Amino acid sequence: MAILRPLLDKYEAARLGDWTWVLVKSEDWKALQVAHRMDPGSPAFSVLDRRETFFEEALVNPVTERRIELVRQWRVGMDDLLKLAVTHELGHALCNEKNEKKADIYGEELRKGVTLACK
């Protein structure tokens, strides 16, 4: 969480108020994703009605095999993938947005430093 916290602060996650951030061991990640009916290839997801966001350990710790898998799938380096995951999930959370494409747009706005205009 020491690596995640500065990014959450940078992108104003505090605006969410009471929100739970969970870091999940990579070895448990795919089972958790399947249990929540999420894409096991994604390194993060949010459960908006429970005000929780989950991040896979490989985003912040050197879980070599999983990191290689993520870099291949997402075609970005790990630092960029971490920023992408954090801002995308904040796009969901800050705008209460369930749509993945809209969360992508909101995440991109956050990375550019644009003030979000949730619709």
Legacy VTK file of the C-alpha trace (Angstrom):
# vtk DataFile Version 3.0
C-alpha trace
ASCII
DATASET POLYDATA
POINTS 119 float
0.000 0.000 0.000
3.017 2.297 0.428
3.332 2.314 -3.373
-0.405 2.699 -4.044
-1.067 5.461 -1.504
0.925 8.240 -3.287
-0.921 7.532 -6.548
-4.288 7.494 -4.814
-3.359 10.818 -3.185
-2.131 12.282 -6.484
-5.435 11.516 -8.196
-7.527 12.762 -5.255
-8.981 9.494 -4.047
-9.699 11.250 -0.738
-12.702 12.855 -2.492
-14.368 9.457 -2.170
-14.509 9.656 1.610
-14.994 6.264 3.210
-13.587 3.807 0.644
-11.727 0.533 1.094
-8.580 -0.243 -0.912
-7.567 -3.911 -0.935
-4.273 -5.370 -2.131
-4.690 -9.053 -3.075
-1.887 -11.601 -3.392
-1.347 -12.553 -7.017
-1.713 -16.232 -6.161
-5.292 -15.520 -4.998
-6.142 -12.991 -7.728
-7.664 -15.111 -10.475
-9.949 -17.008 -8.086
-11.157 -13.712 -6.598
-11.810 -12.304 -10.073
-13.810 -15.377 -11.090
-15.798 -15.253 -7.828
-16.763 -11.627 -8.609
-17.470 -12.469 -12.271
-14.652 -10.200 -13.395
-12.002 -10.603 -16.099
-9.092 -12.530 -14.522
-6.697 -10.706 -16.869
-7.474 -7.348 -15.289
-5.157 -6.245 -12.454
-7.837 -4.251 -10.599
-11.585 -3.970 -10.091
-14.097 -2.066 -8.014
-17.321 -3.042 -6.318
-19.094 0.303 -6.331
-22.020 -0.555 -4.078
-19.611 -1.830 -1.409
-17.202 1.103 -1.932
-14.232 -1.225 -2.422
-11.426 -1.411 -4.947
-9.122 -4.398 -5.314
-5.608 -4.315 -6.776
-3.464 -7.291 -7.649
-0.157 -7.568 -5.811
1.793 -7.873 -9.103
1.121 -4.173 -9.717
3.362 -3.228 -6.801
5.551 -6.267 -6.031
7.892 -8.239 -8.298
5.702 -11.255 -9.017
7.771 -12.007 -12.108
5.642 -14.496 -14.024
2.423 -12.528 -13.520
4.133 -9.244 -14.373
5.326 -10.693 -17.681
1.772 -11.849 -18.373
0.334 -8.410 -17.563
2.907 -6.516 -19.670
2.183 -8.783 -22.635
-1.566 -8.429 -22.265
-1.707 -4.671 -21.661
1.327 -3.711 -23.796
2.600 -1.123 -21.322
5.310 -1.132 -18.672
4.468 -1.877 -15.060
4.685 1.765 -13.911
2.239 2.799 -16.615
-0.001 -0.168 -15.889
-0.152 0.792 -12.217
-1.168 4.366 -13.124
-3.670 3.023 -15.643
-5.222 0.655 -13.086
-5.445 3.308 -10.352
-6.922 6.016 -12.586
-9.328 3.637 -14.330
-10.684 2.416 -11.000
-10.920 5.997 -9.760
-12.898 6.757 -12.921
-15.371 4.114 -11.805
-15.388 5.257 -8.186
-15.362 9.054 -8.499
-18.080 9.073 -11.157
-20.018 6.050 -9.860
-19.525 4.690 -13.372
-20.133 1.024 -14.215
-19.313 1.354 -17.922
-15.727 0.267 -18.692
-15.237 2.568 -21.691
-16.431 5.607 -19.742
-14.152 4.670 -16.821
-11.279 4.504 -19.345
-12.099 8.050 -20.493
-12.327 9.340 -16.916
-9.049 7.604 -16.063
-7.333 9.225 -19.024
-8.627 12.628 -17.916
-7.201 12.034 -14.444
-3.786 11.098 -15.890
-3.835 14.305 -17.964
-4.656 16.371 -14.875
-8.113 17.345 -16.124
-10.834 17.935 -13.542
-13.410 15.189 -13.988
-16.784 16.173 -15.364
-18.800 13.048 -14.592
-21.894 12.587 -16.701
LINES 1 120
119 0 1 2 3 4 5 6 7 8 9 10 11 12 13 14 15 16 17 18 19 20 21 22 23 24 25 26 27 28 29 30 31 32 33 34 35 36 37 38 39 40 41 42 43 44 45 46 47 48 49 50 51 52 53 54 55 56 57 58 59 60 61 62 63 64 65 66 67 68 69 70 71 72 73 74 75 76 77 78 79 80 81 82 83 84 85 86 87 88 89 90 91 92 93 94 95 96 97 98 99 100 101 102 103 104 105 106 107 108 109 110 111 112 113 114 115 116 117 118
